[in-house]
């Protein structure tokens, strides 16, 4: 019995002497809060003292506004912040169909194309000039080989080439490219 009491007393002394898990958790939590506080303080202080070195810092813009001058960075941010009009899509109907030779056999491509603009003028211009746009896109598709038509990179290169051509046609006829993007919504090669 005496030995059991001695063992319990010894275990109690060791637990109180070293601090145990409670002390470790307390130190860890203290260090965590110290690091968080340091990040917060240096973020604010660093932004005020060294705004050019702190990415995303707006302190220099606020100071410029107090002087009655608008900073160029804020002017650029306002220009970027202006919301764009919602996209308007125009499908080329019927789909474009092209035949071409590949190693002695006849192959066919059927592709549905849609263009994206942000105003009705652009969509009307696409509709007005649809015959020349379709003609030029057919020429682009027929000028590519089978390998270009089945690879992802080849399709993406053709998509960009088609977009450039549509923008060129619109700019030539309306004075502005108008169309922001072009998509292949269906692409079948046989």
LINSUL-V439330 format. One record per residue. N is the residue number from 1. OMEGA is omega in whole degrees, -180 to 180 (NA if undefined). D_LAST is the distance of its C-alpha to the last C-alpha in whole Angstrom. Layout:
n->N omega->OMEGA d_last->D_LAST
n->N omega->OMEGA d_last->D_LAST
//
This chain:
n->1 omega->-179 d_last->92
n->2 omega->179 d_last->93
n->3 omega->178 d_last->91
n->4 omega->179 d_last->88
n->5 omega->179 d_last->89
n->6 omega->179 d_last->89
n->7 omega->179 d_last->86
n->8 omega->179 d_last->85
n->9 omega->180 d_last->87
n->10 omega->179 d_last->85
n->11 omega->178 d_last->82
n->12 omega->179 d_last->83
n->13 omega->-180 d_last->84
n->14 omega->-180 d_last->81
n->15 omega->-179 d_last->79
n->16 omega->-178 d_last->81
n->17 omega->-176 d_last->82
n->18 omega->-179 d_last->78
n->19 omega->175 d_last->77
n->20 omega->-176 d_last->74
n->21 omega->-179 d_last->70
n->22 omega->180 d_last->72
n->23 omega->180 d_last->73
n->24 omega->179 d_last->69
n->25 omega->179 d_last->67
n->26 omega->178 d_last->70
n->27 omega->179 d_last->69
n->28 omega->179 d_last->66
n->29 omega->179 d_last->65
n->30 omega->178 d_last->68
n->31 omega->179 d_last->66
n->32 omega->-179 d_last->63
n->33 omega->177 d_last->64
n->34 omega->179 d_last->66
n->35 omega->179 d_last->63
n->36 omega->179 d_last->61
n->37 omega->179 d_last->64
n->38 omega->178 d_last->64
n->39 omega->-179 d_last->60
n->40 omega->-178 d_last->61
n->41 omega->-179 d_last->64
n->42 omega->176 d_last->63
n->43 omega->180 d_last->60
n->44 omega->-178 d_last->62
n->45 omega->180 d_last->65
n->46 omega->179 d_last->62
n->47 omega->-180 d_last->60
n->48 omega->-175 d_last->64
n->49 omega->-176 d_last->65
n->50 omega->-174 d_last->62
n->51 omega->-179 d_last->59
n->52 omega->-178 d_last->57
n->53 omega->-177 d_last->57
n->54 omega->179 d_last->56
n->55 omega->179 d_last->52
n->56 omega->-178 d_last->52
n->57 omega->-179 d_last->55
n->58 omega->-177 d_last->56
n->59 omega->-179 d_last->60
n->60 omega->177 d_last->60
n->61 omega->179 d_last->59
n->62 omega->179 d_last->61
n->63 omega->179 d_last->64
n->64 omega->179 d_last->63
n->65 omega->180 d_last->63
n->66 omega->179 d_last->66
n->67 omega->179 d_last->67
n->68 omega->179 d_last->66
n->69 omega->178 d_last->63
n->70 omega->-180 d_last->59
n->71 omega->180 d_last->58
n->72 omega->179 d_last->55
n->73 omega->180 d_last->53
n->74 omega->177 d_last->53
n->75 omega->178 d_last->52
n->76 omega->179 d_last->49
n->77 omega->178 d_last->49
n->78 omega->180 d_last->50
n->79 omega->179 d_last->47
n->80 omega->-175 d_last->44
n->81 omega->179 d_last->46
n->82 omega->-178 d_last->45
n->83 omega->177 d_last->43
n->84 omega->175 d_last->39
n->85 omega->179 d_last->39
n->86 omega->-179 d_last->36
n->87 omega->175 d_last->32
n->88 omega->-177 d_last->31
n->89 omega->177 d_last->27
n->90 omega->179 d_last->26
n->91 omega->174 d_last->22
n->92 omega->-177 d_last->21
n->93 omega->7 d_last->20
n->94 omega->178 d_last->18
n->95 omega->178 d_last->15
n->96 omega->179 d_last->14
n->97 omega->-178 d_last->11
n->98 omega->173 d_last->11
n->99 omega->179 d_last->9
n->100 omega->-180 d_last->10
n->101 omega->174 d_last->11
n->102 omega->180 d_last->11
n->103 omega->175 d_last->13
n->104 omega->179 d_last->14
n->105 omega->-179 d_last->10
n->106 omega->179 d_last->9
n->107 omega->180 d_last->6
n->108 omega->174 d_last->5
n->109 omega->172 d_last->7
n->110 omega->-177 d_last->9
n->111 omega->173 d_last->12
n->112 omega->-177 d_last->15
n->113 omega->172 d_last->18
n->114 omega->176 d_last->21
n->115 omega->-179 d_last->24
n->116 omega->174 d_last->28
n->117 omega->-178 d_last->31
n->118 omega->176 d_last->34
n->119 omega->-177 d_last->36
n->120 omega->179 d_last->36
n->121 omega->-180 d_last->37
n->122 omega->-179 d_last->33
n->123 omega->177 d_last->31
n->124 omega->178 d_last->33
n->125 omega->177 d_last->33
n->126 omega->180 d_last->29
n->127 omega->-180 d_last->29
n->128 omega->-175 d_last->31
n->129 omega->-178 d_last->29
n->130 omega->-180 d_last->26
n->131 omega->-179 d_last->25
n->132 omega->178 d_last->26
n->133 omega->180 d_last->24
n->134 omega->179 d_last->21
n->135 omega->-176 d_last->21
n->136 omega->177 d_last->22
n->137 omega->176 d_last->19
n->138 omega->178 d_last->16
n->139 omega->178 d_last->18
n->140 omega->-178 d_last->18
n->141 omega->-177 d_last->14
n->142 omega->179 d_last->14
n->143 omega->-179 d_last->16
n->144 omega->179 d_last->15
n->145 omega->-178 d_last->13
n->146 omega->-179 d_last->10
n->147 omega->178 d_last->12
n->148 omega->-175 d_last->14
n->149 omega->-177 d_last->10
n->150 omega->-180 d_last->10
n->151 omega->180 d_last->14
n->152 omega->180 d_last->16
n->153 omega->178 d_last->19
n->154 omega->178 d_last->16
n->155 omega->-180 d_last->15
n->156 omega->177 d_last->19
n->157 omega->178 d_last->20
n->158 omega->179 d_last->18
n->159 omega->179 d_last->19
n->160 omega->178 d_last->23
n->161 omega->179 d_last->22
n->162 omega->178 d_last->21
n->163 omega->179 d_last->24
n->164 omega->-179 d_last->26
n->165 omega->178 d_last->25
n->166 omega->179 d_last->26
n->167 omega->179 d_last->29
n->168 omega->-180 d_last->30
n->169 omega->-179 d_last->30
n->170 omega->180 d_last->32
n->171 omega->179 d_last->34
n->172 omega->-175 d_last->35
n->173 omega->-177 d_last->35
n->174 omega->-179 d_last->37
n->175 omega->177 d_last->38
n->176 omega->-177 d_last->37
n->177 omega->173 d_last->33
n->178 omega->-176 d_last->33
n->179 omega->180 d_last->30
n->180 omega->-178 d_last->30
n->181 omega->-179 d_last->26
n->182 omega->-177 d_last->23
n->183 omega->170 d_last->20
n->184 omega->-178 d_last->16
n->185 omega->173 d_last->17
n->186 omega->-175 d_last->13
n->187 omega->-176 d_last->10
n->188 omega->176 d_last->7
n->189 omega->177 d_last->4
n->190 omega->NA d_last->0
//
